[in-house]
Amino acid sequence: MNLIRNRREEAKFYMVCLIVINVAILGFFKYYGFLIDNVNFITRMNLKIIDLALPFGISFYTFKIISYIVDVYTKRCEPQRNISDFALYITIFPQIGAGPIVQYADMQHELLNRNVTIDKFGKGVEKFVIGLGKKVLIANNMALIWAQVKDIPDLKMSVLTAWIGIIAFTLQIYFDFSGYSDMAIGTGYMLGFKWAENFNYPYISKSATEFWRRWHISLGNWFKRYIYFPLGGSKCSKLENFRNIFIVWMTTGLWHGANWNFVIWGLYFGFIIYFEKVKFGKILSKANKKVQVLYCLFIVVIGWVMFDMNGISQILKFYGNMFIIGANGVVDGTSLYLIKISWRLFLPAIIGSTPYVFGMMDKIKYRFGKKGYFCISIFYIFIVILSVASLLGESYSPFLYFKF
């Protein structure tokens, strides 16, 4: 018994050391400048910051390594003895840039028994084309609208302009990130891997809690399994549950970037989710479904302002514009111009963020059989042609999550 206990303690020691090493590497590259900036601000010192290049994809592959370490320790999966298979899991190219964060236990079988078929390849191509269209045809154009609004001097804009801008960013970040996820999942299918969906129409959610079950699903699952549940999850006192949610969401904010606006954004959602959990959720569940969706959209849109604005003063200025305080009127020439040039883009983007389009495509396949599949194939070819033409005519627009 003592020998078993000693081995268990030894294994735990190695697990903790490996996690600390990986977190330290991530922390050094990603948060070194942020830490020095705050030390200088608090102590009035003038410590110099060395400009460090952030290793590509470090946030994503660090989390994958940690999941492997913990899963082996907890015997959720067997250790990988083949270094090339382990390296493939960590650095597989579709996931390394912006996820999804596939846990080793969910991928180990396919590492050993990968099966490439025509059906998988065809499904992968379809998924990849959908992601390409999301990114190039919708996200990139929404980014142009948001950039125009953000470039207004001193953020002096009308209420309508502010709302048009932040709605554009709300659609941009969804189509950008879900587009990348679709392309990664599609590439995985083509290579013989089957990875779970990373987005499930989050903008039709009826609460903030549901939204985060539908948005960046792989990251949410990671935080649940490796931080929230080990802390005690919800099987504890209300105070301890609040602590657990606070830690998870502060970590979520920091994971997204080394800046206080991300921390505030994370805590904002942490407080809302806790409030829904202990009290407001029951009241909300009795409301009309449309009211629930509008509530969730309002909460999320407000949060995206914190996510993308630099600095507290910019965030407050933008909120002032959104809610009339200090805004340049309710409607101005800029807002009318933006509506005129972009309503044809907003309409399909809003519809595309719901299950309606793919529901219709499934009905066409089911009702018309081969003819339906042929028509949808033509539609996908059309997306590819438009995407390529758009890429040839515009400047480089990287995926948003590459910087995280």
Buried (B, 14 or more C-beta within 10 A) or exposed (E): EEEEEEEEEEEEEEBEEBBEEBEEBBBEBBBBBBBBBEEBEEEEEEEEEEEEEBEEBBBBBBBBBBBBBBBBBEEBBEEBEEEEEBEBBBEBEBBBBBBBBBBBBBBBEBBEEBEEEEEBBEBBBBBBBBBBBBBBBBBBBBBBBBEBBBEBEEBBBBBBBBBBBBBBBBBBBBBBBBBBBBBBBBBBBBBBBBBEBBBBBBBBBBBBBBBBBBBBBBBBBBBBBBBBEEBEBEEEEEEBBBBBBBBBBBBBBBBBBBBBBBBBBBBBBBBBBBEBBEEBBEEBEEEEEEEBBEBBBEBBBBBBBBBBBEEEEBBBBBBBBBEEEEBBEEEBEBBBEBBEEBEEBBEEBBEBBEEEEEEEBEEBBEEEEEEBEEEBEEEBEEBBEBBEEBBEEEEEBEBBBEEB
